[in-house]
């Protein structure tokens, strides 16, 4: 099974850099065969291209999820689409919700997608994550690897 873990965000904007930071952490580990960690930058509609050709996609991004800074939550594409109508989930101008909406409007097939959104503490022009968001990385990486493992199990039937 081919799984892409795509980290979104800008490392020069504080906690918005959580996605690339998680990708860097995944690169330090021995990932299961067929799993690739990809720095998706600030996303945009190029996300559609990044998501093509995989059996499963996991996206990690800073998101306003209404929780304490450093908390993270797992979302499905349907939940992300609903939040697009309620307000901005992504902190980018054209992020995952917009890419999913465009794919749906164009009947563009995508693999199954899971989003891990991390509540930021600070977004601003400064490099590095806040300490509270940095501390969530080990648990977040484990949750992502659990998701990869579950995807592999379900693919085997």
Phi, psi and omega in degrees: 000133179261120182235129174256129171254110185253119177262125181252148174139171181244111182297346178271003181241045176063231185292348174297342180277012182300320182300305177299327179293320177294320177300316178300319178295319178296325178295337178281349184252162173272108183276154176300154179303136179088358181256130179230134176263127187234129173279109182271006180060221181268014171076252187076192183286351174296345177303325180301317179295318180296332184272350182285145173086004179256155174279334181206146178231135174239126182247136177240128184205154169289139182206145174283099183250005176073029180237179177295146177307136181093343177288152176226159180217153178262132179234153171263164176302325180297318178293324178293318179297319178298318181293334177300325179280336181274337184154179183287122171271312181278154178264011179251157181298314176233095184248207183301313181302318181291321178296318178294320178296318179295316179301318179295315181297327182266005185053039181274115183291138177231154176289169173302137185233139172234138177247133168252112178261135181246126179290119179281157171263318181218136174235118180190177182280077175208139181282148175095154180273154172294154181304321182293323178285321177302320182293340181278348186302313180303314180293322179295315178299318178297319178297321178294315179295326174297319178297318177299315180298316178296321178297318179295319179296315181291331178290329180281344177092000000 
